[in-house]
Amino acid sequence: MSTAPRSDRRGPTRRRRLLRIVSWVLAVLLVLVLVFLVWAHIVLQGTRSAALTVWRDDRVSVRDAGDAVVMTPTGIADGVGIVFVPGAKVDPYAYMATFRQVVADGTTVVITKPTLNLAFFDRRPLTRFEAHAPDVRTWAVGGHSLGGVRACQLAEDRDVAGLLLLGSYCADDRSDSDLDVLSVSGSRDGLSTPEDVAAARDLLPASATMTEIAGADHAAFGAYGAQPGDLPATVSRRESGRAITAAVESWVRDLR
């Protein structure tokens, strides 16, 4: 009786093994993607009381534009607008309290809703968000933490007059630009540490204003509570908030 060559019998067996391996790899990748999507959608929620304070302030108008939260002054506008990019997995509404007084004083702030709540996945241009406030004459871009890194990338737009970094720093070289830059950091920031900010200083123009708030932590720049990996603040949220507002208001005056 003749039998099939051994090599012929091994062929189907190898193909079955290969199919099983491919199936397992695809299953693992699918699980990893699902886990990542769930993780990305678990955000640091904005503090309800801080958000309500902004909603109830009749000097500030807030509307959800779908891809952004748009804050506009109800009084006289100064013609300046800021496109602001949130930190990783931070609720955009958490930054309303940060800019409440700045908006009340006349500046428009458009807080983006990053793709998957992570700024480096968001490749939309500034014009997408600037379109929400067509009356603004002078635009700046800013961000907190990872959002600041993305803001540095967006700052290459020739129409951008200023760059605002809150608890952040640049990964792109903007040292030769004529941007009006304000970097506000905290001495107790455990994520964008003072050492990190100092190490990236040469990527900013020599004229950049560097302001460090003594005792402020990473979460001081948004109303969303404590953040894992951060250091305990040694000043109150109210005190650090006033210092942030004062620094941003002074910067905005230079943009007008």
HELIX and SHEET records of a PDB file:
HELIX    1   1 ARG A    6  ALA A   40  1                                  35    
HELIX    2   2 ARG A   48  TRP A   55  1                                   8    
HELIX    3   3 PRO A   92  TYR A   95  5                                   4    
HELIX    4   4 MET A   96  ALA A  104  1                                   9    
HELIX    5   5 THR A  115  ASN A  117  5                                   3    
HELIX    6   6 ALA A  119  PHE A  121  5                                   3    
HELIX    7   7 LEU A  126  GLU A  130  1                                   5    
HELIX    8   8 LEU A  146  LEU A  154  1                                   9    
HELIX    9   9 PRO A  194  ALA A  199  1                                   6    
HELIX   10  10 ARG A  201  LEU A  203  5                                   3    
HELIX   11  11 HIS A  218  PHE A  221  5                                   4    
HELIX   12  12 ARG A  237  LEU A  255  1                                  19    
SHEET    1   A 8 VAL A  60  ASP A  64  0                                        
SHEET    2   A 8 ALA A  68  PRO A  73 -1                                        
SHEET    3   A 8 THR A 108  THR A 112 -1                                        
SHEET    4   A 8 VAL A  80  VAL A  85  1                                        
SHEET    5   A 8 THR A 138  HIS A 144  1                                        
SHEET    6   A 8 VAL A 160  LEU A 166  1                                        
SHEET    7   A 8 ASP A 180  GLY A 186  1                                        
SHEET    8   A 8 THR A 209  ILE A 213  1                                        
END                                                                             
